[in-house]
Amino acid sequence: MSENKDKWLNFLALTTVILALGATISTLSVGKYSNRSILKQTQASNQWAYYQAKSIKGYLYELQKEKLETDLKVLPVSTPQDVIQDFQKRIDSYDSSIKRYETEKGDIQKQALGLEKERDEAAVHSQQFGIAVILLQLAILLSSIASVMKKKPVWALGIFLGVGGFIYLANGYWLFF
């Protein structure tokens, strides 16, 4: 009878080591994906700030263009043609800049939204690994209690939680559900 107890305790020790390995991998992965999520959020924020700067610059060009258009309308009839042409060239230049800023803003917006999507995906992975860590830590705890109390049902419950932890660990990488 003592030999049987020793045998299952050896398996208990082995399962505890495997659970600890899974918990370690999950913990490292939580950190990796959490850092990735934070990095992508920072990059997205930078892109949105850049977008805002382009918006402000574009708005300034719009104001200047409107001012020149107004000034052009109130010029006296006797204004030399080269002055009128200079006004029109500057208006056209401002209009070109406004269009360029709008195009650039569209590109920046796409990049920012892409970074936000990457941030959200990393957060989902991180959450799955976090659940895995919790389940695996509980499984290790129950295995330790089973070892001290010499109770197989407690060990079985620990194994059950450990399997759940490994499922969440795998889901953290491949997102099955």
C-alpha positions in Angstrom: 0.0 0.0 0.0 2.8 2.4 0.8 4.4 1.7 -2.6 1.1 2.8 -4.3 1.1 6.0 -2.4 4.6 6.8 -3.3 3.9 6.0 -6.9 1.0 8.5 -7.2 3.0 11.1 -5.2 5.7 10.8 -7.9 3.1 11.5 -10.5 1.8 14.4 -8.4 5.2 15.9 -8.3 5.7 15.5 -12.0 2.3 17.1 -12.7 3.2 20.0 -10.4 6.4 20.6 -12.4 4.4 20.5 -15.7 1.8 22.9 -14.3 4.6 25.2 -13.1 6.2 25.1 -16.6 2.8 26.1 -18.1 2.4 28.9 -15.6 5.8 30.2 -16.4 5.2 30.2 -20.2 1.8 31.9 -19.6 3.3 34.5 -17.4 6.0 35.3 -20.0 3.4 35.5 -22.7 1.2 37.8 -20.7 4.1 40.2 -20.4 5.0 39.9 -24.0 1.4 40.6 -25.2 0.8 43.3 -22.6 3.9 45.1 -23.7 2.9 44.8 -27.3 -0.5 46.2 -26.5 1.0 49.2 -24.7 3.5 49.8 -27.5 0.8 49.7 -30.2 -1.3 52.1 -28.1 1.6 54.5 -27.9 2.2 54.3 -31.6 -1.5 54.8 -32.4 -1.5 57.9 -30.1 1.5 59.3 -31.9 -0.2 58.8 -35.2 -3.4 60.5 -34.0 -1.2 63.4 -32.7 0.4 63.6 -36.2 -3.1 63.5 -37.7 -4.1 66.4 -35.5 -1.1 68.4 -36.5 -1.9 67.9 -40.2 -5.5 68.9 -39.5 -4.3 72.2 -37.9 -1.9 72.9 -40.7 -4.6 72.2 -43.3 -7.0 74.5 -41.4 -4.4 77.3 -41.4 -3.9 76.9 -45.2 -7.7 77.1 -45.6 -7.9 80.3 -43.6 -5.1 81.8 -45.6 -6.7 80.8 -48.8 -10.1 82.3 -47.8 -8.3 85.5 -46.8 -6.5 85.7 -50.2 -9.8 85.0 -52.0 -11.5 87.7 -50.1 -8.6 90.1 -50.7 -8.7 89.3 -54.4 -12.4 90.1 -54.7 -12.0 93.5 -53.1 -9.0 94.6 -55.2 -9.6 97.7 -57.3 -10.3 97.2 -61.0 -7.1 99.1 -61.7 -4.9 96.4 -60.0 -2.2 95.2 -62.3 -2.7 91.8 -63.9 0.6 90.4 -62.4 -0.6 91.2 -58.9 -3.9 89.4 -59.6 -2.0 86.4 -61.0 0.3 86.4 -58.0 -2.8 86.2 -55.7 -4.2 83.4 -57.9 -0.9 81.4 -57.8 -0.8 81.6 -54.0 -4.5 80.6 -53.8 -3.8 77.6 -56.0 -0.7 76.8 -54.0 -2.7 76.8 -50.8 -5.4 74.7 -52.4 -2.8 72.2 -53.4 -1.4 72.1 -49.9 -4.9 71.6 -48.4 -5.5 68.7 -50.7 -2.1 67.2 -49.9 -2.8 67.5 -46.1 -6.2 65.8 -46.6 -4.5 62.9 -48.4 -1.8 62.6 -45.8 -4.5 62.7 -43.0 -6.2 59.7 -44.7 -3.0 57.7 -44.7 -2.2 58.6 -41.1 -5.7 57.7 -40.1 -5.4 54.2 -41.7 -2.1 53.7 -39.9 -3.5 54.8 -36.6 -6.6 52.5 -37.0 -4.3 49.6 -38.0 -2.2 50.1 -34.8 -5.3 50.2 -32.7 -6.4 46.9 -34.2 -3.0 45.4 -33.4 -3.3 46.8 -29.9 -6.8 45.2 -29.4 -5.5 41.8 -30.8 -2.6 41.9 -28.4 -4.9 42.6 -25.5 -7.1 39.6 -26.4 -4.0 37.4 -26.4 -2.8 38.8 -23.1 -6.2 38.2 -21.5 -6.2 34.6 -22.5 -2.7 34.1 -21.1 -3.8 35.9 -17.9 -6.7 33.4 -17.4 -4.2 30.5 -18.1 -1.9 31.9 -15.3 -4.7 32.0 -12.8 -5.9 28.5 -13.6 -2.4 27.0 -13.6 -1.5 28.7 -10.3 -4.7 27.3 -8.7 -3.8 23.9 -10.1 -0.3 24.2 -8.6 -1.8 25.2 -5.2 -4.2 22.3 -5.2 -1.4 19.9 -6.2 0.6 21.2 -3.3 -2.3 20.7 -0.9 -2.9 17.2 -2.2 0.7 16.4 -1.6 0.6 17.6 2.0 -2.8 16.0 2.7 -2.2 12.9 0.6 -5.6 13.3 -1.0 -6.0 12.2 -4.6 -9.4 14.0 -5.2 -7.7 17.3 -4.5 -4.9 16.4 -6.9 -7.6 15.4 -9.5 -9.2 18.8 -9.1 -5.8 20.4 -9.6 -5.3 18.4 -12.8 -8.7 19.5 -14.0 -7.9 23.2 -13.5 -4.5 22.6 -15.0 -6.0 21.2 -18.2 -8.2 24.3 -18.3 -5.1 26.4 -17.9 -3.3 24.7 -20.7 -6.4 25.1 -22.9 -6.3 28.9 -22.2 -2.5 28.9 -22.8 -3.0 27.3 -26.2 -5.9 29.7 -26.9 -3.6 32.6 -26.0 -1.5 31.7 -29.0 -4.1 30.6 -31.5 -7.4 32.1 -30.3 -9.7 29.1 -30.8 -12.5 30.8 -28.9 
